[in-house]
Amino acid sequence: MARDSYDDDRVVVIEKDSTNGIGMLLLGLAVGAGAALLFAPASGRETRERISREARRAGRRVKSMTDELGDRVADQVERARFSVDEQVGRAKDAVQSRVDAVNEAVSASRTAASHARADIERAVEHSKQAYADGRRAYGERTRRTSGEPGPMSDELHPRNGAEGAEDGVAGQG
């Protein structure tokens, strides 16, 4: 089975639910950190300071992870956009080459039709001329056999001023 060249490109799939797993991970981290702080043997003040510190740290991690995730998604979207643009360009080029081929074929067929028409017109003219020559020859032959004045032999003798007369002298024969 032949493969088109555009099938070789990588396919990028972006899932809508991919952020749900990260959100659950972050929620689990926050709940675990909070539980660890609550069950730790420390004074209230130390526990509050530790919770505050861990919350800031978790906030920085979440921000870092969301920034990284955003960068990844943006990069994947850009790659997908580039791939689509490239495939659209290839499709446009393919369509244009087909349009050009059709235009060339139409032009060639018009030229061939024009030549064929000229050939047919020449053939019709030759046929008309041959028909007229045949009718003229038939008429002359009919006149000869019916006794009308005219040449009596198969050989037509030129008359005074007739075409084909040589030296202005009637044919002798």
N, C-alpha and C positions, 0 to 999 in steps of 0.2 A: 504494500500500500504506500503510495507516494505521499510525502509530507510537504506541505507548503513551507516556505521559508519563515513565515511569521509564527509557525508553531514552535520554533526553537527558542523563542523568548521565554523568560521566566514569567510565571504567573504569580501575582501577589494577591493574597486573600486577606482581607481585613475582617475580623470577626467582631461583631458588636458586643458580645459578652466577655471579651478579653479583660476589660477593666473591672468586671464584677469579681474575678478571682483576686485581683490585686487589692480591691477594696476589702474583701473578706480577710485577706492576709493582714492588712493594716489594722482592721478591727480586732483581729485575734491578738496582734502585738500589743495594742493599747489595753485590751482586757487583761492580758497576761501580766503586763507591766503594772497595771493598777492592782491586780490581785497580789502580786509579789510585794508591792509596797504596803498594802493593807495588812498582810500577815507577817510582815517583818517586825522583829522586836526593836522598835525605836520609839523615841518620844514623838509627840504630836508635831512639834515644831520641825524636827528632823524629817519626819515623814512628809510634811507639807513641802519642805524645801526639796526633798528628793522627788516628790510627785511633780513639782513645778519644773525641776531640772529635766526629768524624764519626758515630761510633756513637751518641753521646748525641743529636746533632742528628737522625739518622735515627730514633731511638727517639721523639723528640718529634713528628716528622712523622707517624710511624706512629700514635702515640696520637691526634694531632689528626685524622688522616684516619679512624681507626676511630670516634672520637667523632662526627665529622661524619656518617659513614655510618650509625652507630647512630641519630642524631637523624633523619636522612632516612627510615630504615626505620620508626622509631617514628611519624613523622609520616604516612607512607603507610599504616601499619597503622591509625592512628587515623582517617584519612579513609575507609579502606575499611570500618572498623567503623561509622562514622557513616552511610555510604551504605547498608550492609546494614540497619542499624537503621531508617533512613528507609524503605527499600523494604519491610521487614517491617511497619512501621506502616501504610504504604499498603495492603498486602495485607490486614492485619487490618481496616482501615476498609472496604475493598471487600467483604470477607466479611460484615462486620457489616451493611452496607447491603443486601446480598442477603438476609441472614437477616431483617432488618426487613421487606423487601419480601415475602418469603414469608409471614411472620407476618401482615402486613396482608392478603395475598391469602386466607390461610386464614380469617381473621376475617370478611372480606367474604363468602366462600363459605358460611361457617356462617350468617351473617345471611341471605343469600339463600335458603339451604336451609330455614331456619326460616320465612321468609315464604312460600316455596313450599309447605311442609307445611301451614301455616295456610290458604292458599288452597285446597289440595287437600281438606283436612278440611271447609272450608265448602262446596266443590262437592259432596262426598260427602253432606253433610247435606242440601243442596238437592235432590240426586238422590233421596235416600231419601224426603224429604218429597213430591217430585213423584211418586214411585212409589206412595207410600201414598195420595196424593190420587187418583191414577189408578185404583188398585184400588178405592178407596171409590166413585168415580164409576161404575166398571164394575159394581160390586156393586149399586148403586142402579138403574142402568139395567137390569141383568139381572132384578132383582126386579120392576120395572115391566112388563117384557115377559112375564114368566112368570106374572103374575096374582097375585102376592103383594100383600098390602095395601101401599099406598104411593102416592105421587103418580103420576098418570097422564100428566102432561104433562112437557115438557122443563123446565118451570119448577118448581122445588122450592118448595113452600109450607111455611112454618114451622109447626110444630105447637105445641101448648101448651108453653110453657117452652123451646122450641127456640131455638137460637142464631139471631140475626138477626131474630127476631120483633119487629115494631114495635108498640107500644102493647099488646102482649099479645093481639093479634087475629090469627087465622089469615089467611093471605094470600087475597086474593080475586082471581079473575081472569080 
